[in-house]
Amino acid sequence: MSLDAEVLLEWFGENARDLPWRRDECTAWGVLVSEIMLQQTPVARVEPVWREWLGRWPVPSAMARATQGEVLRAWGKLGYPRRALRLHAAAIAIAEEHDDVVPDDVDTLLALPGIGAYTARAVAAFAYGQRVPVVDTNVRRAVARAVHGAGDAGPPSTTKDLKDVEALLPETAEEAHVYSAALMELGALVCTARAPRCVDCPVLATCAWQLNGRPAYDGPAKAVQKFAGTDRQVRGLLLDVLRGTEEPVQKTRLDLVWSDAGQRDRCLHSLLVDGLVEQTPTGLFALPGEH
């Protein structure tokens, strides 16, 4: 397997986006916050919220002192709000168990609440410069094409995906963590899913997909995520009401956001189960910790 490190690192040095969590002055906490926010959310939407969060909660202990409701309100419309609660729980653990310092060890990071395989390795690599494979959707697609000659990556396989990428990493940690960022950037900006900009690709000449004649993806059908009319949309609308008020609200206020009573009540129940909404003893509804 090969995906030329020297070529990719040179390309990254000239084309990398200037993102605040990539700068030398960014703390490991800032990197962790960015990685949680960037999951399934575009950079353009994340950056202003990330800046607000780091200004408000510059260290884990600052966020740990906030209520879950305050964190959810600050999360705004980034989507998948359970991520905010997981980050809040991680902040508490870091403040209480690690002297307010984000751990640098993958296994210790994995032991934090809500921190999965990708996030733990991303923090170890990008915050602490370690030689660990970091695999997201963009990396999987770029490796599938450039190395394996496939039109796209098949179903995720953590063991296989990590092994694939680890085999590509330069030997030194100093180059490896930059290479990981470069590979992610290649998939995000050039080797995109729908309209890859192959003419701009630094590894075009050695790309196995190109050499194979750019075969179409023939693996298992991928689930297409829709939003309109889904429970995700309804849950978001219900949370919007609670984020827009400082006081608990009557259920009749929530009933206005969606006409399908069955779906609306199901979504409200799921928010209660997930801990994103709480019901007061008098039957009102509020963000957690705000009543």
N, C-alpha and C positions, 0 to 999 in steps of 0.2 A: 504494500500500500504506500502511496505517496501523494502528497499535496504540498508542493514545494514551499518549505518554510521561508526561505530567503526571499522568494518572490512575493509571498503573501505578506510578510512583515514589511517589506518595502512599500507595497501597495497601501497597507494600513497606515503607515507613517505619513503618507501623502493624502489619504482620503478619509481618515477616521473623523467622525463627527465630534465636535467639541462639546461633550456632554459633561455637566457639572460633577457627576459621580465618577467620572474618569480622571478628574484632575488630582494632582498630587496632594492637594490640601484636603481632599475629601476623606473623612474618617471611615472606619469600618462600619460604624453605625449608619452613616450616610449611604454606603454601598448596600447594606442590608435592606434599608428602607427602599432604595431604588429597585432592588431585585424583586421584592414583594410587589411593588406597584407595577412593575413592567410585565408581570405575568398576564398575558392576554389583553394588554392595554398598550396602545401606541405611545411612543416617546413624546410626541407633541402634547398629548393629554396629561402625561405623567409629570413632565418637567415643572410646570408652574405649581402643581400641588406638592411635589417633592420639595421645592424651595420653601414653600409656606411651612411645611412640616418641620424641616430642619431649622428654620428660624424660630419656630414655636417650641420644638422639642429637640434641642441639639444633642442631647445624650439620652440613653435609654431611661434613666431614672426620671427625667422630666416627663416622658410619656407615661411611665409607670404611675405617676401621680395623677394623671388624667383619668376621668371616668370612661367607660366603654362608650357612653353616649357622646362624649366630647370627641372621641376618636372617630366614631362613625359620622358625626356631623362634619368633621374636617375632611373625611374621606370623599365627601361630595358624591359626584357621579362617575367615579373611576370604574364602577362596576365590581361585581363579585365581592360585596362588602365583608364577607366572612374573612377575607384577607386582612382587613383592618383589625378585626378582633384577634386574629392569630399574631399579628405584629405587636399588638398591645400585650398579649400574653408573653410573647418572647421578650419584650422590653422589661416586664416585671421580673422574669427569670434572670435576665442579664444583670439587672440592677441588684437583685437580691443574692444571686449565687456566683456572680463573676465580677464583682466590684465595679459594675457599670462599664465593663469592657467586653465588646463582642469577641467571643472565643475565636481562635485562629485554627483550631483543629476540626477536621471534618466530622469526626465522630461526636465531639462535644457539641458542635453546631447542630447535628442531627438530633441530639437529645433535647434541644430547645423545643418548646411547644410550637407546632405549626411550621417547622422548618423541614423541608423535604430534601431529597437527594440533589436536585438541581441547585436549590438556593444555598445549601451548605457548601457545595463545591464552588459555586460562583463567588461566595464571600471569601473562601480560602484562596481562590485564584486572584480575584480582582482587588480585594482589600489587603491581602497579605502576600501576594506574589508567589504563591505556591504552584508547584507543578502537579496539578490535578486536572483530569478531563472535565470539561463543562459542556453539557449537551442540552441544547434547547431545540425547538422545531426548526429554526433556521440552520443550525449546525447539522442536524440530521439530514436535511434536504441537500445541503451543499456537499456533504460527504457521500450521500447516496449517488449524486450525479458525478462529481469529480473523481471519486475513487471507485465506485461500484458500477458506474455506467447506467444507472437506473433513472427513470424519469422523475422519480420522487422517492422519499423514504416510505417504507411499509409501516406496519403497526409498531409502536415503540417497544423496545426490549432493553431495559436498563442495563443489564449485563453486557449484551452485545454492543449497544451504542457506546457505553463507556470504554469498552475494550477497543472498538474502532478508533475512537478519538484519541485515546491514550497512545495508541501506536503511531499517531501522527505527530504528537507533541515533540518539540525540540528537547534535547537532553537537559539543558540548563533551565532552572526555574525562572531565571530572568527573562529568557526568550519564550518559555512555555506559556506563561500567563498572558503575555502580549499576543502570542499566536492564538490562544483561545478567544481573546477579544476580536482578533482579526477574522477568525473563522465565523464568528457570530455576525460580524459586520458584513462579511461577504454574502452570507445568506439573507441578511436583512435588506441590503441595498442593491445587490447585483443578481445573485442567484435566487430570485424571488419565485414564489409558487406559480403565479399566473403568467407573468411576462418577464422572464429572465433576460437581463441585459447582457447577453453573452459577449457582444462586441466590446464591452467594457471590462470583461473579466480578466484578471491578471493571470489566471491559470488556464485560459482558453486552449492554449496549444497542447496541454497535457490532460485536459478534461476527458475522462473516459466516456462520459455521456456524449460529448461532441464526436469523439472518435468512433462511437457506436452508431452514429447517425441520428442522435437525439431521439431515441425510442420513446414512445408515449408510456406513461405510467400504466402498468397492467396488474398492479397489486389489488388487495381488497379495497372495496369502495370505502371512501372516507365519509364520515358523517358531516353533513352540511349544517353548520350552526345558523339558525335563524333567530330573530329577536321579536319581531312584531307579533303580538298576540300570545307570546309564551308566558309561562309563569315567571321567568326572569324579568320580563317587562312589568308585570303586575307587582311583583315584589318591589321593584324599583320605584314604582309610583306610590306605593304605600309608604316606603321609607322617605320619599320626597316630602310627604305631608309632615312626618315627624321631624325631619331635619329643618323644616320651615317654621317650626314653632318652638317656643321655650317651655310650653306647658303641655301636660298630657291632654289627649283629645278623646272625644266621644267616638264610638265606633261609627256613628252616622257620618262623621267627617271623613272617615276612611272609605265608607261605602260609596262616596261620590266619585272615586277615582276609576272605577271599573264597573261596567254594567252587569257582567256575568257574576251573579252572587256566589255560585258554587265555586268558581275558580278563584274569586277574590277571597272568600273565606278560607279556602285551602291554602292560598299563599300567605294569608295572615297567620294561619296556624303554623306553617313551616317557618315563618320568621320568629315566632315565639319559641319553637323547638330549637332553632339555631342560636337563640340568645341574642338576636338582632333587635328584637322588640320585647318589651315587658308589659304586663297588664297590672294595673294598680289594684289594691283591695276594693276600690269603688268601681272597677270595671273600665277604667280609662286605659289608653294605650300611650306608651312613651318609649323613647330610646332607653337602653339599659342604663341604670344609675341616675336617671333624670326625673325621679318622682319621689 
